[in-house]
Amino acid sequence: MKKFIPIIMVAIILIGIVAVWITNPIDYQLYNNESISYVRGKVTAVHSQELEPSTDLPGRNVGVQNVTVRLSDKREVTFDNILSSTHSIEVGAGTRVVVKCDEPEGITPGYSIYNYDRSSGILAALVIFIAVICFVGKMKGLYAAVALIVSMFIIGGGLIPAVFNGYSPVAATLVACMAISAVTLILLNGFSPKTGAAIFSTLIGLGASAILYVIVARLLSITGYNLEETETMILITRETGLKIGELLFSGILLASLGAVMDTAMSIASALFEIADAKKDITQKELYTSGMNIGRDMIGTMCQTLVLAFTGGAVASILVMLAYGTSLHRFLSSDFLALEILQALTGSFAVILTVPITAYFCASLHKNNKKSSHR
């Protein structure tokens, strides 16, 4: 029966997500233009083209192509595909594309190529990714793939609809993190005290990071309203009750979860192995071992989080340099404050997870020793 617990747990979570999805449909759109649709299609012919290299962006062509596209509804349409420096979707016969169809009643319809149809490529990449995981990791790899799919389902089917429709982003994210942690760690490591210690430590570490978030956010005068998308989200909140102020911390929690889980599980696994190998080890010695292991992990994990947040900001930094942004303007910008807040909060969650996991595992070992003596 014990081996079926992970499967039962995953099934219960999936049923819960389906219930959230059904009761929280995303039925509000900012702009609902019924005459415009985006349809998949395949280029059947390029009749003519006048293209030349872009002077602004090397490697891109600008100009016009006259093309015929067979749409997914079996219609064939012929139109000019305009290529510019910023929107250069060059096609050939056989290219799969997404066509923007503007078809108002009583007016000649207009067509343009919106983008390449990447759905097949994305699906193929995911299949290859899962195949490699399963090939290298065997059953563990299969469980990892299942955990990843369930995690995406929790976020896309549970968290996003709930937040969009006005539920607290922080509360919804904490529930999602709890579900993702449980699914991932139990599927990968089975139902055991070691897994329980890792799950508990992950959640406590994330919860404790809220303390630093509140402190640093107040020091830097940062709220969810400093996000770039705030202006658009204000329009959404008028209709759905979306709580913009909590979105920033919600995103940080979710982004930090993987590193925190990794830290907690690695320390818990090592300490349980040590305890099994050395039965007479004391609680203090086991805690010290956990802290020593954790100290080696803190540097790389924090580096991982800081680089992850910084890597996505390179383009913004280049733009600010191009505008001649002075040092004090850069240091006072919302952009830098948000990056610092995200990096510090995520790193703080990892750092706190180390002593929490070490202490919790050492306490479990002490209790196990007492039970065995009895």
N, C-alpha and C positions, 0 to 999 in steps of 0.2 A: 504493500500500500504506500510505503514511504516514497518509492520512486515515482509514483504518480502525482505526488503533491505539486511539483513544478508545473505539470501539465494542467492540473485542476486550477492552480493559481492563475496561470496565463489565460485559461478559458474564462475565469471569473472577471479578470481585468478587461478582456476583450468585450465581454457582454456589457460591462459597465461603460466602456468607451462607446459602443454602439448606442447605448441608451442616451448618453450625453449628446452624441451626434444627432440622434433623432429629435431630442427635445430642444436642441439649440441649433436649428438650421441657420445658415448664413444666407439670409434672403434680402439683405439691403445692399444696394450698389450706389456709389456716389453719382455716377453718370450712367443712365440707362437709355442708350440710343438704340432703339430696336431696328433701325435701318442698317446698322453696322454689325457685321459678323466676321469672325476669323475662321477660315476653312482650310483644312489641309489639302494639298494637291501635289501634282507631279508635273514638271515641265516636260512637255512633249516635243517642243520645237523652239529653236531660237532663229527667227526669220532674218533678223539683221541686227547689227550692233555697231555703235560708234563709241569706242572706249579709248581713253588715254590715261597714262599714269597720273595719280594725284600729286600735285606739287606740295601739298600740306603733309600727307601721310604716305611715306614710301611703302610700296608693296600693295597699295590699294588703287583700284581703277575708278575713274569717274566717267560719266557719259550716260548713254541710253541703250537699252536692248529691247527689241520688239519680240515678245514671247507669247507662246500659247501654253496654257496650263489646264490640265484635266483635274477638276476639283473632285473631292471625295464623294460628292453627290452626282457624279458622272457628267456634269456639265463641262464644256470646254470654253474657255474665255481667252481672248487675245488682247493684249494691252502692252503699254510701254513700261518697262522696268527702269526707273530713274536711279542712277547710282551717283551718290555724292561722297564727299570726304567722310562725313559722319554716318552715312547710311549706305554702305557699299555692299549690297547683296548680289554678287555676280553669280549667274546661273548658267547651266548648260542643259542639254537634253538629258532627261533622267533625274535631274536634281529635285529632291523633295523639299517643298516649301510650305509656308503658311501664308495664305493670301487674305489681305484685308478687303472685304467686299462691302462697298457702300452702295446700297440698293434702295433708295427712297422711292415711294410710290409716285408715279407720274414723271420721274426724272431719269435721264440716262444714267445707268449705274456706272460706278467707277471702281477700278480694281488696282491694287498695288501689292507688291511683295513685302510682307511684314518682316519675315525672317526665314531662315532655314528651318525646316521641320526636324528638330533634334530628338523627337520622342523615341524613334527607333534606336538611335545611337545611345541615348541615355539608358534605355532598357537593355541593350547589348552590354554596355559597360557594367551595369548592375549585375547582370547574369555572370559575366566574367569574374567580377569581384567576389560574388558569392561562391562561384565554382573554385576559385583560388583559395578562399577561406576554408572551404570544406576539404579540398585536396590536401592542404598543408596541415590544417588543424584536426582533420578526421571528425569524430563526433563532437569534440569541443568546438571545432569550426562551425559545424552545423548548428549547434546551440547558440554560438555567437551570432550567426546570420539570423536565426529566429529571434534572438533578443533585439537585434538591430531593427528588424522589421516591426516587431511589436512596439519598440520605442518610438519609431516614426509614426506608427498608428496612434499611439497615445498622444503624441504632440499634435498631429494633423487632425485626428478625429475627436480628441477630447479637449486638449488645452486651448487650441486656437479658437474653436467655436465658442467655448465657454467665456474666454477673455473678450472676444469680439462682441458678445451679447451682454456684457456688463458685469460679469462675475469678477471678483477680486483677482487680478493677475498674480499677486504674490501667493494667495491661498491656492489658486488653481495650479501654479507652478510647483508649489511644495507637494501637493498631491501627486502631480505628474512625476516629480523627482522621486517620490517614495515608490510609486509604481514601477518606474524605470529601474531604480536601484534593485528592487525586489526581483523583478523579472530577470534582469541581467545577471546578478550575482547568484541567484538560486539556480538558474538554468546552467550557468557555467561551472558552479562549484557544489551543486547539490544542496539539500536542506540539512544544515548542520549548525552547531554553535559557532563555528568559524565564520560561516556565511552571515549568521545573525549578528555577530560582532561587527562585521564589515558594513552591513546595512545600517545598523544603529549608529556607528561612527560616522558614516557618510551623512546621514540626516542631521546629526548633532553638529557636525562640522559646518554644514551649509547653514543651519540655523544660527550658529554662533557668528558666522560671517556677517550676519545682519547688523550686529553691533557696530563693526567697523564701517559698514556701509552708511549707517545713519550718521556716524561721527564725521566721516570724510565728506559725505554729501552736504552736510551742514557747513563744514569748513570751506568747501568750494562753492557753496550756494548753487548746488545742482539738484534738479528734480527731473522727472520724466518729461517735463515740458521743454527741456533743452535739446531733445532729440530733433534731428533734421526733419522727420516726418510729422512733427507736431501740428503744423498748420493744416495738413490734410486730415490728421486724426481728430482734430477739433470738429470738423464737419461730420465725421463718423460718430463721435460721442453724442452729438445732438440727437441722433436717431436711435442709437443702440445702448447708450449708457457706458460706453467704453471708458475705463478708468486709466487715463493717460499717465497720471502721476506715478503709478506703480509699475509701469512697463519696463523701466530701466533696470530696476532690481530684479524683476522677473527674468529678463534676458540674461543678466549676469549669473543668476542661479543656474539657469539651464546651460550656459556656456561653460560653467565651472564643474558641472556634475561629473563629466567623464574623468577629469584629473583627480577629483576628490575620491571617486569610486576606486580608481586605480591605486591611489595611495592607501586607502583603507584596506582593500583586499590584499595588497602586497604585504603590508605589515602584519595583518591578521594571519595570513598563510605562513609567513616566516615564524611568527611567535608560536603558532600551534605546532609547527614542525619541531621547533626547539623544545617545547614542553613535552612532546612525545618522545624525543630523543633523550632528554634529561629530566627524568621524573622528579628528581629531588630539587629542582631549581626553585628558588624562592620567588615570591610575588615581586619583590623589589628588583631582583636580578632580571626577571622576565621583562619588567617595565623598562629597566635600563637598556636591555637589548633592543626593545621596540623603539626607544628614543634614538639609539645609535643608528638603527636601520633607517628610521624616518629622517634623520638629519642628512643622510646621504641622498635621500629622495627629494627633500625640500628644494634644493637648488635647481635640479633639472625640471621638476614639476612647475615651479614658479616661473622659471625661464620659458617653459612651454607656453604657459598662459600669457605671459607678457608679450612674447613674440607673436602669438596668435592674434592678440588684440592689435599689436603694432603693425603686423603685416598687412592688415586690411586698411591701414591708415596712410600707407606710403603715397598713394595718389593724391590724397588730401593735402599732405605735407608739401608735395611738389607744387600744387596749385597755390598754396599760401606763399611759397617762396617766389613764385612767378608774379604774385601781386605785391611783392616787396614788403611783406608783413614784418614789422619790427619785432624785436625779441620780447618786449613787454606786452605787445599785443598778442603774440603767440602764446606766452605764458598765461595770459588772462582769457584766452579763447575758450568757448564752450567745448570745442573739439578736443583740446589737450586735457581739460578737466574731466571730460567723459572717459577718455582713454586711461587716465590715471586712476579714476574711480573704478573702472572695470578691472584693470590689472591688479590693483591693490586688494579689492574685495575678493576676487577669485583666488589670488595667492594666499590671502589670509585664511580662506576656507581650507586650502590645502595644508597650511602650517598648523592650524588648529586640529585638523584631523589626525595628525601624528600623535600628540599626547593623549587625545581622546581614545584612539584605537589601542594604543599601548596600555593605557590604564584599564580599559574595559576587558581586553584579553587577559591581562595579568589578574584581574579580579575573578574572571571566569576560571582561570587555572587554580586560584586559591580555593574557590568554592568546590571545584572538582576534587582537590586534595582532601578537603574536609569530608566530602561525601564518601571518598574511598576509604578513609580511616574509620568511618562509622561502619 
